[in-house]
Amino acid sequence: MLRALLDANVLISAAVRPSGPPGEIALELLSRNAFELVISPGIVAEVERALGQNKIRKYLQDPAESLLWLADVVAVADVVEDTGRVLGVCRDSADDMVLGAALEGRADVIVTGDRDLLALKEHEGIAILAPRGFLDLLKR
């Protein structure tokens, strides 16, 4: 089965707009076991912080429910440690953390909306796709 790391921005987008591609991935396809989810504590913390910010909370139907949903996501994920295994690949060190978590979790693909990560296209054999590209991959 395909192993995918969902970047924080994908999970945040799914919470804000469940009807979009990130929502389809994180809500519908994940619940149907269409792929195995890889996630790290750093990504979870970033999503929790964002869901607690007023600028994000105003878009959530139920902020408390969003945090419960995130807990459910973590419960079904393969949570891998933030090892710091990747350094200096990306301009933003948080992006290096995503690459490291994908390596640690033996992910086949990273799903992200981050332009810096998407520009890489792949890292050490791990494809880097936007949510729409990941949906296309799953539908093949």
C-alpha positions as CSV (number, residue, x, y, z in Angstrom):
1,M,0.0,0.0,0.0
2,L,1.1,3.5,-0.8
3,R,2.6,5.4,2.2
4,A,2.1,9.2,2.2
5,L,3.2,11.9,4.4
6,L,0.7,14.8,4.6
7,D,2.3,18.1,5.2
8,A,0.8,20.4,7.8
9,N,-0.7,22.7,5.2
10,V,-2.7,19.9,3.7
11,L,-4.2,18.9,7.0
12,I,-5.0,22.5,7.9
13,S,-6.6,23.0,4.5
14,A,-8.7,19.8,5.0
15,A,-10.0,21.2,8.3
16,V,-10.8,24.6,6.8
17,R,-12.3,23.4,3.5
18,P,-13.3,19.7,3.7
19,S,-14.8,19.8,0.2
20,G,-11.4,20.5,-1.5
21,P,-8.7,18.1,-2.6
22,P,-7.0,18.2,0.8
23,G,-10.3,17.4,2.5
24,E,-10.9,14.5,0.1
25,I,-7.5,13.1,1.0
26,A,-7.5,13.6,4.7
27,L,-11.2,12.9,5.4
28,E,-12.6,10.6,2.8
29,L,-9.6,8.6,1.4
30,L,-7.8,8.2,4.7
31,S,-11.0,6.8,6.3
32,R,-11.3,4.3,3.4
33,N,-7.7,3.2,3.9
34,A,-6.7,4.3,0.4
35,F,-3.2,4.9,1.7
36,E,-1.1,4.6,4.8
37,L,-0.5,7.9,6.5
38,V,2.9,9.0,7.8
39,I,3.1,11.9,10.2
40,S,5.6,13.4,12.7
41,P,5.1,15.1,16.1
42,G,6.4,18.3,14.5
43,I,3.7,18.3,11.8
44,V,1.0,17.5,14.4
45,A,2.2,20.4,16.6
46,E,2.2,22.8,13.6
47,V,-1.4,21.8,12.7
48,E,-2.5,22.2,16.4
49,R,-0.9,25.7,16.5
50,A,-2.6,26.7,13.3
51,L,-6.0,25.4,14.3
52,G,-5.8,27.4,17.5
53,Q,-5.0,30.7,15.7
54,N,-7.9,33.1,15.3
55,K,-7.2,33.7,11.6
56,I,-7.8,29.9,11.1
57,R,-10.4,29.3,13.7
58,K,-12.8,31.7,12.1
59,Y,-13.0,29.4,9.1
60,L,-13.6,26.2,11.1
61,Q,-17.2,25.0,11.5
62,D,-16.4,23.7,15.0
63,P,-12.8,24.4,16.3
64,A,-13.1,21.8,19.1
65,E,-14.2,19.2,16.6
66,S,-11.2,20.0,14.4
67,L,-8.9,19.1,17.2
68,L,-10.7,15.9,17.8
69,W,-10.5,15.1,14.1
70,L,-6.7,15.7,14.3
71,A,-6.5,13.3,17.2
72,D,-8.3,10.7,15.1
73,V,-5.9,11.3,12.2
74,V,-2.9,10.8,14.5
75,A,-4.5,7.6,15.9
76,V,-4.5,6.0,12.4
77,A,-1.1,7.3,11.3
78,D,2.4,5.8,11.5
79,V,3.9,8.5,13.8
80,V,7.6,8.8,13.1
81,E,10.2,10.8,15.2
82,D,11.6,14.1,14.1
83,T,15.2,12.9,13.8
84,G,16.8,16.0,12.1
85,R,18.1,13.5,9.5
86,V,17.8,16.0,6.7
87,L,19.6,19.4,7.0
88,G,20.1,22.2,4.5
89,V,18.1,20.8,1.6
90,C,15.4,23.4,1.7
91,R,15.5,27.2,2.3
92,D,13.1,26.7,5.2
93,S,14.3,24.3,7.9
94,A,10.7,23.2,8.6
95,D,10.7,21.8,5.1
96,D,13.8,19.8,6.0
97,M,11.8,18.3,8.9
98,V,9.1,17.2,6.4
99,L,11.7,15.5,4.2
100,G,13.3,13.8,7.2
101,A,9.9,12.5,8.5
102,A,9.1,11.1,5.0
103,L,12.5,9.3,5.0
104,E,12.1,8.1,8.5
105,G,8.5,6.8,7.7
106,R,9.5,5.2,4.5
107,A,7.0,7.3,2.6
108,D,6.4,6.9,-1.1
109,V,5.1,10.4,-1.5
110,I,4.9,13.7,0.3
111,V,1.7,15.6,-0.2
112,T,2.1,19.4,0.2
113,G,1.0,22.8,-0.9
114,D,4.4,24.2,-0.1
115,R,6.0,25.7,-3.2
116,D,9.5,25.2,-2.0
117,L,8.9,21.5,-1.5
118,L,7.0,21.1,-4.7
119,A,9.9,22.7,-6.6
120,L,12.0,19.7,-5.5
121,K,9.6,17.2,-7.2
122,E,11.3,14.4,-5.4
123,H,13.8,13.7,-2.6
124,E,15.7,10.5,-2.3
125,G,13.1,8.6,-4.3
126,I,10.1,10.1,-2.5
127,A,7.7,11.9,-4.9
128,I,6.5,15.3,-3.8
129,L,3.0,16.1,-5.1
130,A,0.3,18.7,-4.6
131,P,-3.0,17.4,-3.3
132,R,-4.5,17.3,-6.8
133,G,-1.5,15.3,-8.1
134,F,-1.8,12.8,-5.2
135,L,-5.5,12.3,-5.9
136,D,-4.7,11.6,-9.6
137,L,-2.1,9.1,-8.5
138,L,-4.6,7.3,-6.2
139,K,-7.2,7.1,-9.0
140,R,-4.8,5.3,-11.4
